[in-house]
Amino acid sequence: MSTNNLRHDWTLSEISALLDSPLMDLILQAQTLHRQYFVPNHIQISALLSIKTGACPEDCGYCSQSAKHNTDLELERLLPKEQVVAAATQARANGAHRFCMGAAWRNPTDTNLERVLELITAVKDLGMETCVTLGMLTAPQALRLKAAGLDYYNHNLDTSPEFYPQVITTRTYQDRLETLTHVRTAGIKICSGGILGLGESRTDRASLLQQLSNLPQHPDSVPINLLVKVAGTPLAQTPDLDPIELVRVIAAARILMPASHIRLSAGRHNMSDELQALCFLAGSNSVFYGDRLLTTANSTVDHDQNLFTRLGLTHETVINKQHLTPRACSR
């Protein structure tokens, strides 16, 4: 099997049929396909740090960092390089090999970008992969990030094009797609996924997966986030999503984008070990590591280490990044 055979023409009806299929059949299909592209029982570890917190002019209904919401968040300017390097060094010691840095901007100014370029260089000097999420980018800015050695750029689509206006009004869906185009054209790997539990329908979840899987290149990493309800945000009272729906979306994402890392992201702090195990069985093979994800709580390093040991999951760093893409299915 070759990555040249990956599909980019999935129909909404095909994806909806996947999400509607019996759960055991869906998981079996996803796990079987997963083993054709990835080492079994192998998980990729990333760490995430907020390098500039709060005062974002966007109105994303889920976000604690929006200046339009009263969340009592303590605002922070762009962190000094020494503090970022110390955090990256600690993340590396804890087993992470990719360090992600997030700044609460609508889009970075060229002056702000210059400071971020210095952080990218400093983290790469530690021998770690780098990822940033800075909001919208212009084509020249994407090229500057590439020249600095950036490995990944995170820019989520969040939800379906149809449901998106109910969540965000200050940035269009097309704005997000254009940033992904600039990043891809610059030769930077894309990290892009969405958030579940915003009040969207299953059809919306299928539409989000269609957008991601039909991009000209599948995202290298696909973060699947479960809404973290933050007091003071418009979505704080949204009804809980059925956890099994999360498993369905992860399994469908694995089937649609078999060579991508499917990252179990925000919301793990509130997930049982059993639910996380089911997500890994359904094809998730990446997590964010560390006690915080930007401004919200995350599963602790000690808890994750214990869980991975109980499940027999091996860190990528431990097996020297021997990532098989693709290989014959294990028997």
N, C-alpha and C positions, 0 to 999 in steps of 0.2 A: 504494500500500500504506500502511496506517495502523497505528500502534502499538496501536490499539484491537482489531486482529485477532490480537494475540499470544495464544497458547494457554496455558492454565493447567490443562489436564486431560490431560496426557500419561500414558499407561499404561506400566507397567514393560516390557511386551512390546514396545511401540513403541520405547522407548529402547534396549532390548537388541538389537532388530533393527538400529538405527542402528550400535551399537558392533560388531555382527557383520558389517556390510556390507563389501564390498571397499574397501580403503583409498582407492584413487584415486577411486572413486565418491563416497565420504564427503567427501573433501576438495573435490572439485568442487562438490558440493551446498553445503557450508559456505562456500566462497569466493564462490560466486555469490550466496548470500543475504547474506553480509557486505557486498558492494558495493551492496546495496539500502539499507543503513542507515548505512554509514560511508564516509568519504572513502577511496578506495584508497591504499595505501602511506602511511598516516598512523598514528602510534603515540602513545598517551597516556603521559606520563611522571609517575610518582609517586616520592617519596622517603620512606623509613621510618626513624624514629629510636626507639630504646628510651629512654623518659624515666624509667623506673623498672625496674631489672633484678633478676631473681632473687627467691628466697624466696616463690614462689607456692605456696599450699597445695593447689592442684590436683595430680592425679597423671597428667596427660596423658602417655602412654607415649612420645611423640616429643620432649618438650620439655626443653630444657636448663635452663629456669628453674624447674622444679618443685623445691620444697624436699624432695621425697621421693626425688630422684635425686642421686647423687654425680657431678656433672659438672665440678667444680673451677671453677665459674663465679664470677667476681668480682661480688659483690653491690653494687648501687648504690641509694641513695635517690632520690627524685624529683629530677630535675635542676633546677638553678636556671634562671629564665627567660632570663637572659643567654646561657647555654650553648645553650638550645634555639633562641633567635632566631638565634644565630650559625650553627648547623647549618642552619636553614631558609634563611638568607641564602645560604649556600654552595650548598645544593641548588638554589635558584632560579638562581644564577649558572651552574650546570651544566646547566640546561635543564628542571628539574622545575617543574611549575606546581601540583602538589598535594603537601602535606606531611602525612605520616601519623605519628602519635605513639602508641607502644604502651607500656602499663604492665602489669607482671606482677602483677595482682590477680585474686582470684576475683570480686570486685566492689568498686567504689570506695566509701569512706566519703564522707559529705557534705563533710567537711573536705578530703579528697583531691580531691574533685570541684571544689571551689572553686578550688584551685590549678591544676587542669587548665583551667578556664574562662579563667583569666588567660593561659595559654599559647595557647589558641585565639584569643583576642583579639589577642595579640601577633603571631601568625603571619598572621592575616588582615590586619593592618596592613601587612604586606609585600606585599599584593596576591595572596597565594596561597590556593588552596582548602585546606580543613582536613579531616583525618580522624583519628579516634582509635579505639583498641581498648583497652578498660579492663576487659573481662570482662562479667559480667552487670549489667544495669541495671534499676532500678525505673522505673515510668512517670513519676514526678515528676523523677527524674534525667534521663531522656531529654528532658523538656520544658525543663529548665535548660540542657542542651547546645544545644538548638535556639535558645533565647533568646540564647545567647552567640554564635550565628552559625555553629555547626558545620555543615559541608556533608555529611560522610559519617561513618557509623559502621561499623567492621569487626567482624563477629562470625561466624566461620566455623562451618559445621556439621561440618566435618572429614571425615565419612564417612557411610555409610548408617546408618539407625536400627538395623538388624540387627547390624552389625559394631561399632557404637559402644561397647558395654559391654566389648569386648575391648581397647579403647584407653584409655578414661576411665571411672572409677567415682565420682568426686567431684562430678560435675555431670551431670544427665540431659539427654537429647536435647530433652525438652520445655522444660527451662530455657533452652536456646539458642533455641528457637522463640519462647518468650515474650519474650525480650529483643528479638528481631527485630520482634515485634509492637509492643512499646513504642516502638522506634525509628521504625518506619513510621508509627505513629499520631501521633507527635510531628512528623512532616513532615521527618525527616532521611533523606537517601538512604542506601541500604543497600549495603554491600560484604560479600559473603558467598560463600564457596566451600568448597573442601575440600583434602585432602591425599591424594595417590596414593602407593602403594608401602608402605602400612602392613601389608601382608599380606592385604588384602581381595581378594575375587573380582571378576570383571568384573560379576557381578550386583550386587554392592555398589556398584560405581561407577555402574551404571545407576540404582540406588535413590537414591544421593546426588543425581544429576542430576534425578531425578524430584522430590525434595524441593525443590530450588532452583527448578526451572522451574514448579512448581505453587504457589509462594507467591502470595498475592494480587497482588503486584507483583513482577516480576522484579527481582533485585538490579541496581543500576546498574553495579556492578563485580562480577565473579566471579573471584576469585583461584584459579588452579589451581596448587597447590604439589606439588612432588615431594619426598618425604621426604628430609631431610638427616639422615644417621645420626650422632648425637652419642654419643660414648663415655660410658657411665654411664647411658644411658637404656634402658628395657626393649626398645626397638625397634632398638637399634644394630646388631643382627646380622640384621635382616630381609633376605631375598634381594632383589636388585635387581629393579625393575620393568622390563619390556621397554619401551624408549623409544617404540616405535611405539604402545604403549597410551596413553601421554601424548598423542600426536598425535590418536588416536581420540577421547579424552575432550574435548579442546579443540574438535575439529570438531563433535562431538555437542552440546557446550554452545553453540556458535555457532548451530546449527540450532534448538535448543530455546529459546534466549534471544537472538534475532537483534539486538535493540536494546541489549543489554548490552555493556559493555566486558569482554572475556575477558582476564584478566591472567595472563601467564606469570610466576609468582612464585618462591617459594623453590626452590632446586635449580639455578638457571641457572648458578651457578658451576661446576657439574660437567657442564654440557651442551655439546656441540660446537656450533660455529656452524651447522653443517648441520642439526642437530636443531632449533635455535631457528628457523632459516629455515623449516623444515617446519611448525613450530607457528604461525608467523605466516601461512603459506600456508593453514593449516587454520582460521584465523579469530581467532587471538589478536591483539589490537591495543592492549595495554597491558603495561607492565613496571614493576617497582620498580627504581629507579636508585640507584646509590651502592655503595660498597665493602662495606657490611654491611647485613644484614637483621636487625634486632634484635640477636641474638647470633651469627649465623652469617655466613659469607663470602658475598659476592655478586659478580657480574661487575663489573669495574672500570668507571668512567665512560669512560676512554679506550678500553677494549675495546668497550664498547657503542657509542660514537660511531663507531668504525671499522666495526663490524658494520652499523650503520644506514646508513652511507654506502655500503658495499658492496652492501646490499640495496635502496638507493634509498628508505629509509623516512624520512619527514619528521616531526619533532617537532610536537606540537600547538601549542606556543608559537610556532613558526616561521610557521605558517600562520594565526595569530591565532584559533585555536580554531574554525575554520569546520567545525563538525560537522553533517553533514546527517542528519536523523532524521525520516522516511526520505527516500529520493529514488529516482528511476527507476534501474533497473539499467544500469550502463555497458555500452556495446556496443563 
